[in-house]
Amino acid sequence: MQLLQQLAGSICDAGVFLVLTSRSVPEGKLNEITEKLKLEALSRDSVKVVLKTIAGSSRSSAVEEFTDFLMKSTSGIPLLVIELILHSLETESLGRDSDGQWFIANIPDNIIPGSAESFVQARINRLGNRERLAVQVASVLGNEFLLTVFCELFRRMGGDSAAIVLGRLLNLGLICSNNNDTFSFTNSVIPGTSYRTMTKESRKLIHRNAAEVLKNQKTATVMAMARHWIEAEAGAESLPFLFKALEKCIDLGDIVRAEVLSKELHLRIPGNAENEESFELEFLDMKININRGRFQTALGSAEWLSNKLKGTKLAYAEFVKGQCKENLGVPLPEVAESYLSAANTAEAAGDMNTKALALCSAGGVFMSIGKPGKAIQSFNTALENHDLLNSSSLARIHGNMGLLMQRTGNNHEALEHLKKTLELGRQCGNMGIQANALSFMGVVRINMGMSEEGINNIQDALKIHRKAGNRSGECATMGSLGGQLSRVGEMSAAIHMLEQAITLAEQINHTRGIMTFNSNLALALTQKGDYHRAEHHIRKSLEMMKDSGDKQITAVGHLNLSTILMKLSRLTEAMEEARRALRFACAANALSTQVRALSLLGWLMIETDRPAMGQNFFLEAEKRCSHSGDHLLLSDLKAGEGVARTALGDMEKARECYLSALELKDKYGTDGKSEETLERLAKALNEQNI
């Protein structure tokens, strides 16, 4: 005490600020020259300020997400907030993009920097034996725990007077009471520190006893039981609980935890075994691999299981074959046949849910190849057994109906179907369904002119896929987000997102994603004026498209290349690519792509002073567009026809085209191009004083 007094007097005449901890009230007269300050936890807004001060600027969505993580991990304790931000920067959990803004590369899981953990550990070590055991038992149960479970587990571990011990922990501020039945730690650092500093054998013993206690608890979840069996390193006795937990994770779309459980099951089941348990694990692994984007691996499992399974599981394996073929770039008509075959197998097995899933997927393929009639037929057949379908199957049907409505320009109906999909996804707890619904809702809202809300929807979908560990969904959503950012004019962000999507697609061998994202990146680069890079990416994409044998997607590739060549004023080459696109689209009977190819040929004719031919191309495109049901393009086509008519001097008809284009835009929306075309037509009419 005398040393501290001497330091305080000699360092600074005005005194010095000291932060001290002590086990008892110190003797002496230190209180006469010091002031005791109680440091309260920071509010969420204050934590956000600290984050921005240390890490710098970022997108608002990233700031909000990481602030939530900091609050959950530290409860706003200033020391822990600062240390965790610094730790995340040092370990590159927070990365930086080319603009210097930080982004979340990955959120640390249960990370407590050693500099902060030592303070917490010192406090736990000062507890009495019973209190320290109570903290250890509670930390094994988790951040929140039931009173009945704690008391029984504490008793099994040799503790007594559980109620008195809990009261002591309450008084010390280590735990708090949520209600009469549950308690939780005041912040997540305490159980994390306690758990990590226990010996491995102590942890295993408490976990085994926790698993035994939960077996007799009616409210215990399969996930909680599985965690305790895993941490206890139990053998065959744990298999039923692990299988139940794995099925639950897959049903919820939680692929991160599903992979952990799968690995634990593989440790307990011999690799060369051919029995019911090994078949079940292969079947569940197949589902995981689909979500992880390991399409070739999943296809191999589906084909192997087709010779091992019967009934409903055989039907689902057949359905997975279709999913794999679609993502591996197999021609879409062949993919549709795979889905229809799976639907027939499911119907024979009496599995109406898998039948509905397969028919919905077939309908989606039919939409892509310009066969809306067959798509509607597939959806209607899927709904024949409406009362027998579960929430997951109904959600997917509404989702596909939403896509169909969006493609036909009925955006309000599309949005209603997708809202229903989101609601059903939440009912069944499936994160994948929720994410896909949000992603498609975003596209529809952008079509309706609600750009900011739409982009937010897609970003929310991306967060859900990442949280669930669904890399296939993450990849597809990143590609969608990049394409939509391009539509709303955020070209730098679009290009960055599409480059990330391509990288992920290459990592998981998502062939269709690699093709599509390179093509979309080429279009984004074209809009930014970087035509030579755009040509490089579209030619890379086109080579893969040709190798796939998919005529419809190859048509899209030639169409995009034609657009780029047109921007480079290489009109002869552009004309040839547009004609190739039309030939491939006709061979695939892809009406929507035929419409786009005819429209582009119309513009090329205008650019090469052949407006009469251009007008004919637009008229034919309008006819096929109406037949295809893809009404989003009608406004742009009618405006293009008007531009051709102005070049021919037919101003009255051109004005009629302009008014018609405005009506079509209001009725069906637009794919984003008609604004520019309408402006061009309006300018031409104004120049003629029409």
Order of alpha helices (4+ residues) and beta strands (2+ residues): alpha-alpha-alpha-alpha-beta-beta-alpha-alpha-beta-alpha-alpha-beta-beta-alpha-alpha-alpha-alpha-alpha-alpha-alpha-alpha-alpha-alpha-alpha-alpha-alpha-alpha-alpha-alpha-alpha-alpha-alpha-alpha-alpha-alpha-alpha-alpha-alpha-alpha
